[in-house]
Amino acid sequence: MELATQIITYGVLMGFVFAFIALGLSLIFGVMNIVNFAHGEFLMVGMYVALLTSTYLPLDPLVSLPIAAAIGFVLGVFSYRFLITHILRGPMVAQLFGTFGLMLFLRYLVMFIFGPDVRTLSHGVLVGKNISLGWISLDASKVMAAGLCLLLFAFVYWMIYRTKLGRALRATSLDAEAARYMGIDTERMNGFAWGIGGATVGIAGGLLAHFYYITPTIGMLFVLIAFATVALGGFGSISGAFLAGIIVGLIQGVGGHYLSELKFTFIYIAYFLTVVFRPRGLFGW
Amino acid sequence: MRSKWLMTWIICLTLAVAMGSPATAAAEEVKIGFILPLSGALAPTGKALREGAELAADIINNKYPDLGISIAQWEGIPNLGGAKIKLVFADSRGEPAWGADQAKRLIRDEKVIGVSGCYQSSVTKTASVEAERAGLPFINPDSTSPALSKRGFKWFWRVTPHETWFTADLFNFLDGLTQGKAPGVKAIPKAKLKKLAVAAENTEWGAAALKTIEEFAAQRGYEIVEAFKYPHKAADLTSEARRLMASGADVYLFAPYLADAILFIKTLKELGAAPTLVWGQDAGFVEPDFAKTLGAAANGILTRDLFSPQLADVIAVSGQINTIYRSRAGYDFHGSSARNFVGIQVWAHVLNEAKSTDPKAIAEALNKLHIPSKELIMPWKGVKFGEPFPGDTQQNELGSGVINQLQGFPGGKYQVIYPFEFATADLIYPFPGWK
């Protein structure tokens, strides 16, 4: 019973993290119908921001989160302004290869600067600490990461559904041309979607760095899970990404315990079944 | 006038002879293809292996008079007119299909005389098929899946001992603990070491390691209370770590690559696991980043290996060459990078014996090759290809493994514990734990 509780708890905690990683990907796709293959590399940049902040500045890696968010936002907006606006003029395949190229560029730029070495955070208020709840023991950094992901997810949800800016973003997402007629600066909204996407996944990277290893190639692993999460939840759906994140977290937690070898297979089976039987995902439009 | 003509002819003749002589051949290069995982999750490993191979090529091609092994005095391959070894590296990306493509490219476009690599057994398996098809020698320095040398290939030679040896070493070590042979530790009752839990990554290498451990455990009277395979590119290993802890095993055995090894140990530490012994099947546990990244959390971890810098105490040349390696790479040799050094050394010896770059001559020389122990940086009896275990073909039968323990953090070192007669420190027992 204790073991089952612990496995499910960890599954849900990791689910919150997966959902937050998938949020930006879903948002960008929802607004622009573009799949950002470089999303995982944005996450990797966030991890390196946490590493550099805690290594070279006398600061706790938690302090890196706003820095990672700011860098992620700028990276997203720059990617949109200097890459996406150009490749949008080309065919669909150019859009695919454009973000794929951005992925390779960021990955190998970081590898060039920092080398391929695997690193981890060596200190931090929560690094390596446990929280004991009587019958179960939880890794403090995972609990904190999941809690913050949940909180920030709720904040982004509120911003999109309850603010004027969010309404403009959703209007652009539903019908960009009509939104333009209504006076919405859709270019700005597109850039904003990329910025939010970059900022959220940058924070997710900063949080992951607390308990995960850091290497320039780490993005691919998480972006594949994020694709499965977004497809499961429905492309462009924020609430879908949330629910799918928890499902993916539980699948890999429970699968990891009983049939570890196949845990990713279970995730991709869920993805495959969704694509076959409900192509728009759980909540997609 | 006649004497002038005669002089001219003599000069021309001398030049012509000189151009055809071995001295001119010295300018030639012998190209050997080398496939390694130079990008992706295994890039740090690939980098260390490449540095090991490059150092061997450098020692073969240039004179190192202070080193007491023959290749250091050669300045090229003597019987090929001093021809230099040129390594042509290709990136496998850690993917079997891509590795095979690289082998084809090296053979077809780079015109290499043979191929080496590829670290991962799964990549070596596919890449060596291409060499077999092309009829070129494939010398594998470091892949340890036993199946590789049981395929009956004519063009595949393996220098490293395979998992069967290493697993035998593990159980000899455990038996030795119960017999009081370990340095600094009294005999441990078998009941305290009997229950084993095994976590192996799910490529061919990990699967083979798991299977061999299960076979040996059954033969030697140990009980496997938990055993599973897991994907080494895992986003989280908490469930797997909990599974090990829930098994109640005394000894945790791992067959991981680097990133998952780090993640496993970090997770077990966070969960406060307390096994009696932790042993890793080489690979991730011996990468420089493993101890560097985990620091004191790695104290007391045992790993099967083939090398330790501490071997300098018993093999002088091993210490000398490791010093050069460290000055260039920034870290010590580990079992895999040291074996890649030996892999290139084997190429040099065999080319010298074959006196030709013709594939058939090289194959013949490989089957007759005997490199004595004194030529090697490893604690081996030498290199000689034969059939050490039933079904093996063209497998080095003089290799062996060691079991090291990480000790003395900060600045932890791999101390040799097994073979007990080569121990460089007392065993830390029981494992200090992470509580």
Interface residues (C-beta under 8 A of the other chain):
Chain A: L3 Q6 I7 Y10 G11 M14 F18 M111 G115 P116 D117 V118 R119 T120 S122 G128 N130 S137 D139 K142 F211 Y212 Y213 T215 T217 L221 F222 I225 Q252 G253 V254 G255 G256 H257 S260 E261 K263 F264
Chain B: S39 G40 A41 A43 P44 G46 K47 N202 F228 K229 Y230 P231 K233 A234 A235 D236 L237 T238 S239 E240 R242 R243 A246 L258 A259 I262 L263 K266 T267 K269 E270 L271 G272 D289 T293 L294 G295
